[in-house]
Amino acid sequence: MKLIQVKNAMNDCGFIIFDMGKGDLANDTDLIGTLGATVIKVPAEPVPLDVLYVEEKSNNAILDSARRFRDSFMRANTSRLGGKQSDAVREAGIRALRKHSPITLTNLRDALEEVYNEKNKKTDDIVFSTLKEMCDYNLFEPSMSPEEFFRRSWIIDVHEADEMTQRFVVFLVIDAIDSYLARLRDSALDDEFNRALRLMVVIDEARKVLGFGQPSLINIVRTSRSKGGAVLFITQSPDDFAQDDENYLDNIGLPICFRTNAKNSSLKSVLGSSVDLAGLGNGVCITRLPDNPTLVRIQAWQ
């Protein structure tokens, strides 16, 4: 295989950037121009993605998609939800997916109301009211298939939304990314067995999602390499990566640390060596290359 073929394939890499910080990335005109990205400001603008897309309307595919939505919906909500509520959300997902294509959050809300009515359950609980609120915001419009959406570059600015809405949007898009990558063949290899990138996922202020055990995010970090997927987490503290249910450090291939007052023990868990980064200059970072214990100092910008 010619190296130039892989380079051309990398030129087709899309970027999905979640701006969960202060909106800095969404307002960076140089970044937007370089990537050819489109900015979506949530909740003022909907994400134009068929986020609950199911390629084949088989029973197993519908069950899997309904489970994904249930898991992300439950994790985005900080209130502790019971088993019956969880079952109701899953059942609503199954009904909506069997009845509609493409499917909207409004379809899910209506299906959940139907389930509640059949069970003589009031619709004033946290589950139904939360889903109704998400519908009021019009967070998604299924105008583009995942194949169309993920071939382009997007900056999804959620920083003006409340934190639950931020997680809800990010989790559903991450679900769609995981499902999309799983349908692809392995990406091309160059002569040195490097994979061509197809999709780069960037999460700014990643601490807002790392501690929720979102299954699709964990799966992308663990398994997306062969499909040409990559994830870039941006966060203020190394401690954010070590969670009770998942240690993301085990799958981080290239840690990059700028000036920080983080404890030496935390930095050692990331870089593999004791190091004090409090005195680093502007634009200087420390990294550790794969299979090399020596730390490298890089002037990333002036």
N, C-alpha and C positions, 0 to 999 in steps of 0.2 A: 504494500500500500504506500502511495506517495505521501510524503509529509504535507505537501501543499493541499491535499484533499482534506486532511484533518484541520489545517489552518482555516480553510474556507468554511468547514463545518463550525468552527469556533466563532466565526464571524456571525453566525446565525443564532448565537446564544442569546436568549431572552433574560431579562432581569425583572424580578418581582421584589420591590423594595417596600417594606412596611416601615413607615415613619411613625414610630410610637413615642418620639421624644418631644421636640418643640416645633416641628414643622421645618427644621433647617434643611433637610434633604429635599423636601418638596419645593423649597424656594431657591434651591441652588441651580441657577440657570446654566452654569457650566456643566454640571452633572447631567441635567436634563438633556442638554444639547448633545453631549458626548454619547449618551446611551440612546438618543432618539426616543426618550421615554414620554409617556403621557401621564400627567398627574391627575389623580382622583382624590378629591377632598371629601372624606366621609365625616359626618352623615349628610352633608349638603348635596353630594353627588353619589349616585349608586354605582357600584362596581358592575360593569357590563359583562358579567360572566354567568354562564349557566352552571352555577356553583354546585348544584345537585344532579349534574349530568350522570346518566346511566347509559352506557354504550349499548348493552343488550338488556331488554326488559325480561330477563330470566328471573325466576323466583329467587335464586341465590344472589344475583346482582342487586335486586331490590332490597332483600334482607340486609345485605352488606351496607348499602347506601343508607338505609334507615338507621342501622346501628351506628354508622359514622356520625350521622347528624345528631342522634341521641347523645353519644359520648361528648361531642363538642359542645352541644347546647348545655349539658349538665356541668361540664367543666368550666364553661364561661361564666356560669352563674355561681356566685360565691355562697349562696344559701344552700344548706344541706337539703337535698331532695330525696324523697323516699322511693322505695322500689315500685310502688304503684304509679307514682308520677313518672318514673323512668319508663315503665312499661307503656304508659299512655302516650308518651312522646314517640316511642318506637312504633307503636301501632299507628299513630297518626302519619308517621313517615311512610310506612308501608302502604297505607291507603292512598295517600297523595301521589306517591310514585307510580302506583298501578293505574291511577286515574288520569294523570296529567303528564304532558311532555311538550315543552320543557316545564319544569315545576318552579313555582315561586314560593316565597315565605308565606304569602297570603293563602296559597293552597294548603300549606302545612297548618296554618292557624285554623282554617276552616275544618280541616280533617280532625284536628285536636278538639275543636268545639264539638264535633260530631261524636267523638269518642267519649267526651265528658257527658254529653247529654244521654248517651246510651247507658252510662254508668250512674246516672243521676248525681253527677258530681258538679258542684258549683264552679263557674269559670272565674271566680275572684281569687284563686290561689296564685302563688308566685310563678308557677310554671306557665299558666295560660296568660297571665298579665304581662309576663316578660316577653313571650313570643309575640303578643299583640303589640307591645311597644316596639319591638324590632321591625314589625310590619309597618308601623306608623312612620318610621324613619325612611322607608324605601331604600334599604341598604344594597340590594342586588336587583339587577334587571338581566334576565337570561337572553341577551341579544347576541352573545358570542359563545361558540363552543369552546371547551378547554383547548382544543388543538389550535384554534384561531387566537385565543387570548394569550396563551403561554408562548407563542412564537414572537410576541412583541414584548416591549419593555414598559413596565408600569411602576409608578411610585404611588403607593396607596397610603395617603396621609390620614391617619386616624386620630391624631393627637387632640383634636377638638372634641372628640366623642368621649363619653364617660368610659371608665376602664372596662366595665362589663361588655359594652358595645365594641370596644377595641378588640377584646379577646374573641368575641363572637365572630366578628368579621375576619380576623386573622385565622382563627381556627377553621372556619369554613373554607377559606381560600387554601389553606394548608391541606385540608382534606382533598380538595380538588386537585392540588399539585401531586399529592401522593398517588391518587387514583390515575392521573394522567401519565405520570412517569412509569407506573406499573404496566401500562398498556404498550409502552415503547419497547422496541428491540434495544439490545445493548448498543451504546454509542461507539463510534469508530475509534480505533487505536492507531497511533502513529508508529513509526519504526522503533521508538523507544518505549512502546506500550503505555503511552499517556492517553487518557481518554479525552475525546472531544467534549467540550461543555455544551449542553443544550439549554440548561436553565440554572441561573444563579438566584438563590433566595437570600435576601438580606433583611435582617430584623434589627432595627435600631431600638435601644432600650429593651433588650431581649429579656431582662429580668421580669418583665411584665407577663411573659408567657412560659418561661422555663420551669416554673415551679408547679405547673398544673397537670403534668403527666399526659399531655395530649398525644394520643397514640400515633397519629399521622406524622407529627413533627418528629417523634422518636424514630419512626420507621424511615423517614427521609434521611435523617442524620446517619442512621445505621446502614442503609441499603441503596441509596440513590446513586452512588458513585458509578456503578456499572451502566446506569441509564444516562449518564452525563449530567446528573444533578449535583449541586453543591450548595452549602448553607454557610452564610457569614453572620455570626452573632456579634453584635456590638453592645457592650455593657460596661458599667463603671467599676464593677468589682469581680475579681476571679471567683469569689464565693458563690456567685449566681449560677455557675455551671454545675456545681455539685448539689444535686437534689436527692431526697430520700429515695425516690422511685427510679431515678435515672442519673447516672454520672456522665454528663455530656463530654467531659474531658477525655473519656476513653475513646471517643470518636473524632476528636479535634486534631486534624492533621497538621495545621499550621497556626500555632498561637502567636499573636502579635500584641505586645504590651507597650503602651506609651507611659508617660509619667503618671505615677499613682502613689498614694500613701497606704496602699493595701499592706497587710501584714506579710512578713517574709514567708510564713508558712503557706499562705494562700498563693503567693507567687510561685513557690516551689512546686505546688500541685499542678500549676499550669505549665511552667517552663522546665521543670525537672531539676532545677538547681536553685540554691539560695542566691537572691539578688535583691539589691535595694534600688528601686526605680524612682525614688522621690526626687533625685537630682537630675533626671534626664532633661535635656533641653527641648525647646519647641520643635516638634516634627521628628524627634528622634524616637525610635522604637527598638525593642529587643525582641528577638524571635529565636525559635529553635527549629532547625530544619530536620526533616525526617531522617532517622537512623544516624543522627549526629548529635552527641551530647553537648557540643560546644555552643554557647550562646552567641548570637550574631547581633551586632549593633548596626542599625540602618538609619540613614537620614532620609526619611520618607518625604519630607517637604522642607523648604527653607522658611 
